[in-house]
Amino acid sequence: MKIKIDNIETERLLLRKYVMDDLDDYVEYRSNSKYYEFLPGEPKKNNDEYKKSLEKFVKGYNKRKEPEMTWAIVLKQENKVVGSISVEKFNEQHKLCEIGWGVSVNYHRKGIAYEAAVALINHLFTNYDLNRIQAFIWQGNKASEALAIKLGFTHEGTNRQARLKNGKFLDILNFGLLRNEWKNLKYNKHYIS
Ligand SMILES: CC(C)(COP(=O)(O)OP(=O)(O)OC[C@H]1O[C@@H](n2cnc3c(N)ncnc32)[C@H](O)[C@@H]1OP(=O)(O)O)[C@@H](O)C(=O)NCCC(=O)NCCS
């Protein structure tokens, strides 16, 4: 099924594809090591490395299978990219995909990740034949855990010591949201009270 939606708009945000002109904003939010505390990787060494990393997103859009996509989160008022939200590992057979989010440390606790995730989850369940969206959150990432819970996800289990970061094995918490559960969430625009 081809949907071909390039933008998702919310009250404050625009979710759209990355373009190379986003480089300065991309460097700004990804050069803070706090951003990577619970993510693989670390800040890049120089602008060239950021450019290559951004190019991977920009050039990769045509190769990915819908609904897989890395969306830039743009704060409309400032016309600034303040994070990413992505759909990965779409499994057509089992009707599931993975969601991942990240917001610039300078813009935390402003409801940006929640607003972006609500819009994306509504888009996914409305436009694709998906039964399940899953999120994998590293041990200790209390912000991400609380966000998943606020979005209606359930903590279903834990993969013990499944990631190695800075010499330490960390657990991965598995979160899932089913279509049937989403139907009853107030942020689902088709929700009927
Ligand atoms: C997780 C993350 C995306 C949250 O982004 P955010 O825009 O600050 O989150 P929001 O402001 O939309 O918060 C939504 C809800 O998440 C929870 N939350 C967010 N930050 C929190 C924190 N520091 N502590 C506890 N709960 C938090 C709250 O429930 C919040 O709702 P509330 O404000 O009504 O209490 C952000 O912390 C981040 O980008 N971290 C670095 C990258 C990362 O770890 N990504 C996740 C990989 S799994």
The ligand as an SDF file (V2000), in Angstrom:
LIG
                    3D

 48 50  0  0  0  0  0  0  0  0999 V2000
   12.4720   10.9090   25.8040 C   0  0  0  0  0  0  0  0  0  0  0  0
   12.3730   12.2620   25.1450 C   0  0  0  0  0  0  0  0  0  0  0  0
   12.1850   12.0570   23.6420 C   0  0  0  0  0  0  0  0  0  0  0  0
   11.1780   13.0390   25.7100 C   0  0  0  0  0  0  0  0  0  0  0  0
   11.0520   14.2420   24.9510 O   0  0  0  0  0  0  0  0  0  0  0  0
   10.3010   15.5320   25.5070 P   0  0  0  0  0  0  0  0  0  0  0  0
    9.9130   16.3500   24.3270 O   0  0  0  0  0  0  0  0  0  0  0  0
   11.1130   16.1870   26.5420 O   0  0  0  0  0  0  0  0  0  0  0  0
    9.0130   14.8850   26.1830 O   0  0  0  0  0  0  0  0  0  0  0  0
    7.6110   15.6190   26.4350 P   0  0  0  0  0  0  0  0  0  0  0  0
    7.8640   16.9990   26.9290 O   0  0  0  0  0  0  0  0  0  0  0  0
    6.7390   15.4550   25.2390 O   0  0  0  0  0  0  0  0  0  0  0  0
    7.0230   14.7880   27.6350 O   0  0  0  0  0  0  0  0  0  0  0  0
    5.9260   13.8960   27.4820 C   0  0  0  0  0  0  0  0  0  0  0  0
    5.8330   13.0670   28.7360 C   0  0  0  0  0  0  0  0  0  0  0  0
    7.0060   12.2540   28.8620 O   0  0  0  0  0  0  0  0  0  0  0  0
    7.3550   12.1670   30.2520 C   0  0  0  0  0  0  0  0  0  0  0  0
    8.6700   12.7910   30.4740 N   0  0  0  0  0  0  0  0  0  0  0  0
    9.3850   13.5190   29.5940 C   0  0  0  0  0  0  0  0  0  0  0  0
   10.5670   13.8590   30.1480 N   0  0  0  0  0  0  0  0  0  0  0  0
   10.5900   13.3480   31.3910 C   0  0  0  0  0  0  0  0  0  0  0  0
   11.5480   13.3500   32.4250 C   0  0  0  0  0  0  0  0  0  0  0  0
   12.7310   13.9660   32.2990 N   0  0  0  0  0  0  0  0  0  0  0  0
   11.2590   12.7020   33.5800 N   0  0  0  0  0  0  0  0  0  0  0  0
   10.0830   12.0640   33.7170 C   0  0  0  0  0  0  0  0  0  0  0  0
    9.1100   12.0220   32.7620 N   0  0  0  0  0  0  0  0  0  0  0  0
    9.3730   12.6550   31.6120 C   0  0  0  0  0  0  0  0  0  0  0  0
    6.2660   12.8650   31.0190 C   0  0  0  0  0  0  0  0  0  0  0  0
    5.2450   11.9090   31.2870 O   0  0  0  0  0  0  0  0  0  0  0  0
    5.7830   13.8780   30.0090 C   0  0  0  0  0  0  0  0  0  0  0  0
    4.4570   14.2720   30.2250 O   0  0  0  0  0  0  0  0  0  0  0  0
    4.1590   15.4810   31.2650 P   0  0  0  0  0  0  0  0  0  0  0  0
    5.0160   16.6220   30.8230 O   0  0  0  0  0  0  0  0  0  0  0  0
    2.6860   15.7340   31.0760 O   0  0  0  0  0  0  0  0  0  0  0  0
    4.5390   14.9920   32.6140 O   0  0  0  0  0  0  0  0  0  0  0  0
   13.6450   13.1140   25.4450 C   0  0  0  0  0  0  0  0  0  0  0  0
   13.9470   13.0390   26.8120 O   0  0  0  0  0  0  0  0  0  0  0  0
   14.8670   12.7440   24.6330 C   0  0  0  0  0  0  0  0  0  0  0  0
   14.9640   13.1040   23.4620 O   0  0  0  0  0  0  0  0  0  0  0  0
   15.8610   12.0620   25.2080 N   0  0  0  0  0  0  0  0  0  0  0  0
   17.1260   11.8010   24.5020 C   0  0  0  0  0  0  0  0  0  0  0  0
   16.9990   10.8300   23.3660 C   0  0  0  0  0  0  0  0  0  0  0  0
   16.3820    9.5270   23.8430 C   0  0  0  0  0  0  0  0  0  0  0  0
   16.7680    8.9900   24.8750 O   0  0  0  0  0  0  0  0  0  0  0  0
   15.4310    9.0150   23.0640 N   0  0  0  0  0  0  0  0  0  0  0  0
   14.6660    7.8390   23.4290 C   0  0  0  0  0  0  0  0  0  0  0  0
   15.2490    6.5880   23.0050 C   0  0  0  0  0  0  0  0  0  0  0  0
   14.1880    5.2260   23.4980 S   0  0  0  0  0  0  0  0  0  0  0  0
  1  2  1  0
  2  3  1  0
  2  4  1  0
  2 36  1  0
  4  5  1  0
  5  6  1  0
  6  7  2  0
  6  8  1  0
  6  9  1  0
  9 10  1  0
 10 11  2  0
 10 12  1  0
 10 13  1  0
 13 14  1  0
 14 15  1  0
 15 16  1  0
 15 30  1  0
 16 17  1  0
 17 18  1  0
 17 28  1  0
 18 19  1  0
 18 27  1  0
 19 20  2  0
 20 21  1  0
 21 22  1  0
 21 27  2  0
 22 23  1  0
 22 24  2  0
 24 25  1  0
 25 26  2  0
 26 27  1  0
 28 29  1  0
 28 30  1  0
 30 31  1  0
 31 32  1  0
 32 33  2  0
 32 34  1  0
 32 35  1  0
 36 37  1  0
 36 38  1  0
 38 39  2  0
 38 40  1  0
 40 41  1  0
 41 42  1  0
 42 43  1  0
 43 44  2  0
 43 45  1  0
 45 46  1  0
 46 47  1  0
 47 48  1  0
M  END
$$$$
